[in-house]
Amino acid sequence: MCLPGNLCKRIGTYLLIVGLISGPGPTVASSPTSPPPPHLGYGINVRLEGNIDPLFTPLGLDWIKLWEEYQPSPPSRRLPAQVLFTLHCNGMPANLNAWGARVSQIARAGRGFVEAYEVCNEPNLDRFWGGAPPNPAQYVQMLRVAHERIKAVDPAAIIVSAGLAPTGRIKGNCRGWSGNDCHAMDEREYTRQMLLLGAGEYFDAFGYHPYGFAYEPERALSELPPHDNGNGFAFRGVEAIRALLEQHGLADKPIWATEFNWLRDDGGTLPADCRSAYEATFGWMEVSADQQADYLVRAFRYADEHWPWMGAMFVWNLDWHNYHTWDCEAARYFSLRRHNGTTYGAPTPAYNALAALEKRPGHFGPILAVDPPGLTLLTDVLQPGPVTATLTIRNAGYRLLHWTATVVTGMELTPTLAITTGLQGEPLTITVDTTGYPVGTFTGGVTIAAAPTDTLNSPYIVPITLTVAHLHPRLAVIPPSLSFLAGASEPRTLTGVVVPTNTGHHVLTWTARVLTGMQISGTGSLGVQITPTLALTTGLQGTPLTVTLDTTGYAPGTFIGLISVEAIPTHTLDSPQIVPVILRVAEQLHRLYLPLILRSFPSTVQR
């Protein structure tokens, strides 16, 4: 959230529509019949590590977000929850390599104590981009460097892209970036440009700040009042970001809400000298202390039930209650503690509600996945030998997994494994020698076990089914016949093409010849009246066969020729195929006559 000491004056221009947006509308609640499997992380932003034990622990949350801005180094001990550590950024570094070295240093210090790193905060605002115009290309460069440096030190670390501020539909163009007025950039356009620049390769989760502003968490974007002007200032604004990820082929990437909350109205606690300016900027979005508590609880429940793609969610904030007490700093009124002159402040209704919330924490470790989940092999009893197939061992969760593969013993099949260990994403080739197997169906399996031990779906048994059968090629000729059209007064040489193909198994070759004389058909004898010429007489399946016909000397009428296509091996089904060649000769071809003939004979007609 944009939180400068000068009342975040940028919000008045870039985030809000001051004085226009009305208060909360009616509650819109929705609940599916059954929620998806647990997938959320329940977290909160913490300014001072010293506040974790007295203030964080009673909340029963499983994630803590700490900031390099407030403590330069990651925690040096194992905290009572998983940790997201936000790297401090101040625009594009003058020396990107030196900045990367600093990131490496942080990752080394945090290894074993930090599960995830957020790379920068709200870079679509100039306040958090060193005062310079927001620039998604520069940010993607930093994200790439951070990803490379952190993964090199701690491959299991989760990389979260910077939580973007909900700025709304900004007009203008700044230095070639649309939706950018040089002070703030439309978060949707910023996201789109990030993804076009390949940012999807450099994060494990996409960061966003779905603040609730003036509305209850269930309020759909389509239900916002007209004077929202399409800005999407609501908790469910994150759904537009999700749609962008899907459009760019990143549906498998979760979104992390690295900040969200509702601004509490604490009434008379504001200093008199800035009260009016504060109210002009923030007054429209304030909710009561009870509403803040209610909306936070409902937000977690809504995300749990409706957003299976949502990962960790971090309330903003736990302990900014005594931050900048001398001015009208809005951060204090997002805090779940109320400033009362003491170190830890007093609990707000939201603090108590969050502590009482029934939580369904998701799994933020690896999840073993195998593609395909099973193997079905088919082989010809007449052609025994090795049959191979490949599995891809994936991690459908977070962090990093290694896998080990073993053959299930005591079954009908005993496959051979090309390798027995690997890293997520690496393929496993499995070979089954079918020599000696009679016609029938046989089963076997391979067990995939993953490390670390908290990997879900491990071990996984990949079933293997081998079917041994008499497999035959099957001959088909496309098209199954040829038709030609000619004029008696205009003799010429016509050509057509048919393609002998294989719609069965194995590989076939074909031989073609022109039939002469009387041929026996299903309805009697068929007189052969034309003799086409073949460009070639043998070929491999899929090789085209060109047929040529000289129409010189033919009187008006209809004439028939036959071509036989026969396949090898001899057990090929539907072999031989007889291809009729039909020649229709008209007295004279006219411009109006030709389309009528073509409509009457839809097969290949050439003139």
Secondary structure in CASP SS format (residue, H / E / C, confidence):
PFRMAT SS
TARGET T0000
AUTHOR 0000-0000-0000
METHOD secondary structure of the structure
MODEL  1
M C 1.00
C C 1.00
L C 1.00
P C 1.00
G C 1.00
N C 1.00
L C 1.00
C C 1.00
K H 1.00
R H 1.00
I H 1.00
G H 1.00
T H 1.00
Y H 1.00
L H 1.00
L C 1.00
I C 1.00
V C 1.00
G C 1.00
L C 1.00
I C 1.00
S C 1.00
G C 1.00
P C 1.00
G C 1.00
P C 1.00
T C 1.00
V C 1.00
A C 1.00
S C 1.00
S C 1.00
P C 1.00
T C 1.00
S C 1.00
P C 1.00
P C 1.00
P C 1.00
P C 1.00
H C 1.00
L E 1.00
G E 1.00
Y E 1.00
G E 1.00
I E 1.00
N E 1.00
V C 1.00
R C 1.00
L C 1.00
E H 1.00
G H 1.00
N H 1.00
I H 1.00
D H 1.00
P H 1.00
L H 1.00
F H 1.00
T H 1.00
P H 1.00
L H 1.00
G C 1.00
L C 1.00
D C 1.00
W E 1.00
I E 1.00
K E 1.00
L E 1.00
W E 1.00
E C 1.00
E C 1.00
Y C 1.00
Q C 1.00
P C 1.00
S C 1.00
P C 1.00
P C 1.00
S C 1.00
R C 1.00
R C 1.00
L C 1.00
P C 1.00
A C 1.00
Q E 1.00
V E 1.00
L E 1.00
F E 1.00
T E 1.00
L E 1.00
H C 1.00
C C 1.00
N C 1.00
G C 1.00
M C 1.00
P C 1.00
A C 1.00
N C 1.00
L H 1.00
N H 1.00
A H 1.00
W H 1.00
G H 1.00
A H 1.00
R H 1.00
V H 1.00
S H 1.00
Q H 1.00
I H 1.00
A H 1.00
R H 1.00
A H 1.00
G H 1.00
R C 1.00
G C 1.00
F C 1.00
V C 1.00
E C 1.00
A E 1.00
Y E 1.00
E E 1.00
V E 1.00
C E 1.00
N E 1.00
E C 1.00
P C 1.00
N C 1.00
L E 1.00
D H 1.00
R H 1.00
F H 1.00
W C 1.00
G C 1.00
G C 1.00
A C 1.00
P C 1.00
P C 1.00
N C 1.00
P H 1.00
A H 1.00
Q H 1.00
Y H 1.00
V H 1.00
Q H 1.00
M H 1.00
L H 1.00
R H 1.00
V H 1.00
A H 1.00
H H 1.00
E H 1.00
R H 1.00
I H 1.00
K H 1.00
A H 1.00
V H 1.00
D C 1.00
P C 1.00
A C 1.00
A C 1.00
I E 1.00
I E 1.00
V E 1.00
S E 1.00
A E 1.00
G E 1.00
L E 1.00
A C 1.00
P C 1.00
T C 1.00
G C 1.00
R C 1.00
I C 1.00
K C 1.00
G C 1.00
N E 1.00
C E 1.00
R C 1.00
G C 1.00
W E 1.00
S E 1.00
G C 1.00
N E 1.00
D C 1.00
C C 1.00
H C 1.00
A E 1.00
M E 1.00
D C 1.00
E H 1.00
R H 1.00
E H 1.00
Y H 1.00
T H 1.00
R H 1.00
Q H 1.00
M H 1.00
L H 1.00
L H 1.00
L C 1.00
G C 1.00
A H 1.00
G H 1.00
E H 1.00
Y H 1.00
F C 1.00
D C 1.00
A E 1.00
F E 1.00
G E 1.00
Y E 1.00
H C 1.00
P C 1.00
Y C 1.00
G C 1.00
F C 1.00
A C 1.00
Y C 1.00
E C 1.00
P C 1.00
E C 1.00
R C 1.00
A C 1.00
L H 1.00
S H 1.00
E H 1.00
L C 1.00
P C 1.00
P H 1.00
H H 1.00
D H 1.00
N C 1.00
G C 1.00
N C 1.00
G C 1.00
F C 1.00
A C 1.00
F H 1.00
R H 1.00
G H 1.00
V H 1.00
E H 1.00
A H 1.00
I H 1.00
R H 1.00
A H 1.00
L H 1.00
L H 1.00
E H 1.00
Q H 1.00
H C 1.00
G C 1.00
L C 1.00
A C 1.00
D C 1.00
K C 1.00
P C 1.00
I E 1.00
W E 1.00
A E 1.00
T E 1.00
E E 1.00
F E 1.00
N C 1.00
W C 1.00
L C 1.00
R E 1.00
D C 1.00
D C 1.00
G H 1.00
G H 1.00
T H 1.00
L C 1.00
P C 1.00
A H 1.00
D H 1.00
C H 1.00
R H 1.00
S H 1.00
A H 1.00
Y H 1.00
E H 1.00
A H 1.00
T H 1.00
F H 1.00
G H 1.00
W H 1.00
M H 1.00
E C 1.00
V E 1.00
S C 1.00
A H 1.00
D H 1.00
Q H 1.00
Q H 1.00
A H 1.00
D H 1.00
Y H 1.00
L H 1.00
V H 1.00
R H 1.00
A H 1.00
F H 1.00
R H 1.00
Y H 1.00
A H 1.00
D H 1.00
E H 1.00
H H 1.00
W C 1.00
P C 1.00
W C 1.00
M E 1.00
G E 1.00
A E 1.00
M E 1.00
F E 1.00
V E 1.00
W C 1.00
N C 1.00
L C 1.00
D C 1.00
W C 1.00
H C 1.00
N C 1.00
Y C 1.00
H C 1.00
T C 1.00
W C 1.00
D C 1.00
C C 1.00
E C 1.00
A C 1.00
A H 1.00
R H 1.00
Y H 1.00
F H 1.00
S C 1.00
L C 1.00
R E 1.00
R E 1.00
H C 1.00
N C 1.00
G C 1.00
T C 1.00
T C 1.00
Y C 1.00
G C 1.00
A E 1.00
P E 1.00
T C 1.00
P H 1.00
A H 1.00
Y H 1.00
N H 1.00
A H 1.00
L H 1.00
A H 1.00
A H 1.00
L C 1.00
E C 1.00
K C 1.00
R C 1.00
P E 1.00
G C 1.00
H C 1.00
F C 1.00
G C 1.00
P C 1.00
I E 1.00
L E 1.00
A E 1.00
V E 1.00
D E 1.00
P C 1.00
P C 1.00
G C 1.00
L E 1.00
T E 1.00
L E 1.00
L E 1.00
T E 1.00
D E 1.00
V C 1.00
L C 1.00
Q C 1.00
P C 1.00
G C 1.00
P E 1.00
V E 1.00
T E 1.00
A E 1.00
T E 1.00
L E 1.00
T E 1.00
I E 1.00
R E 1.00
N E 1.00
A C 1.00
G C 1.00
Y C 1.00
R C 1.00
L C 1.00
L C 1.00
H E 1.00
W E 1.00
T E 1.00
A E 1.00
T E 1.00
V E 1.00
V C 1.00
T C 1.00
G C 1.00
M C 1.00
E C 1.00
L C 1.00
T C 1.00
P C 1.00
T E 1.00
L E 1.00
A C 1.00
I C 1.00
T C 1.00
T E 1.00
G E 1.00
L E 1.00
Q C 1.00
G C 1.00
E C 1.00
P E 1.00
L E 1.00
T E 1.00
I E 1.00
T E 1.00
V E 1.00
D E 1.00
T C 1.00
T C 1.00
G C 1.00
Y C 1.00
P C 1.00
V C 1.00
G E 1.00
T E 1.00
F E 1.00
T E 1.00
G E 1.00
G E 1.00
V E 1.00
T E 1.00
I E 1.00
A E 1.00
A E 1.00
A E 1.00
P C 1.00
T C 1.00
D C 1.00
T C 1.00
L E 1.00
N C 1.00
S C 1.00
P C 1.00
Y E 1.00
I E 1.00
V E 1.00
P E 1.00
I E 1.00
T E 1.00
L E 1.00
T E 1.00
V E 1.00
A E 1.00
H C 1.00
L C 1.00
H C 1.00
P C 1.00
R E 1.00
L E 1.00
A E 1.00
V E 1.00
I E 1.00
P C 1.00
P C 1.00
S C 1.00
L E 1.00
S E 1.00
F E 1.00
L E 1.00
A E 1.00
G E 1.00
A C 1.00
S C 1.00
E E 1.00
P C 1.00
R C 1.00
T E 1.00
L E 1.00
T E 1.00
G E 1.00
V E 1.00
V E 1.00
V E 1.00
P E 1.00
T E 1.00
N E 1.00
T C 1.00
G C 1.00
H C 1.00
H C 1.00
V C 1.00
L C 1.00
T E 1.00
W E 1.00
T E 1.00
A E 1.00
R E 1.00
V E 1.00
L E 1.00
T C 1.00
G C 1.00
M E 1.00
Q E 1.00
I E 1.00
S E 1.00
G C 1.00
T C 1.00
G E 1.00
S E 1.00
L E 1.00
G E 1.00
V C 1.00
Q C 1.00
I C 1.00
T C 1.00
P C 1.00
T E 1.00
L E 1.00
A C 1.00
L C 1.00
T C 1.00
T E 1.00
G E 1.00
L E 1.00
Q C 1.00
G C 1.00
T C 1.00
P C 1.00
L E 1.00
T E 1.00
V E 1.00
T E 1.00
L E 1.00
D E 1.00
T C 1.00
T C 1.00
G C 1.00
Y C 1.00
A C 1.00
P C 1.00
G E 1.00
T E 1.00
F E 1.00
I E 1.00
G E 1.00
L E 1.00
I E 1.00
S E 1.00
V E 1.00
E E 1.00
A E 1.00
I E 1.00
P C 1.00
T C 1.00
H C 1.00
T C 1.00
L E 1.00
D C 1.00
S C 1.00
P C 1.00
Q E 1.00
I E 1.00
V E 1.00
P E 1.00
V E 1.00
I E 1.00
L E 1.00
R E 1.00
V E 1.00
A E 1.00
E C 1.00
Q C 1.00
L C 1.00
H C 1.00
R C 1.00
L C 1.00
Y H 1.00
L H 1.00
P H 1.00
L H 1.00
I H 1.00
L H 1.00
R H 1.00
S H 1.00
F C 1.00
P C 1.00
S C 1.00
T C 1.00
V E 1.00
Q E 1.00
R C 1.00
END
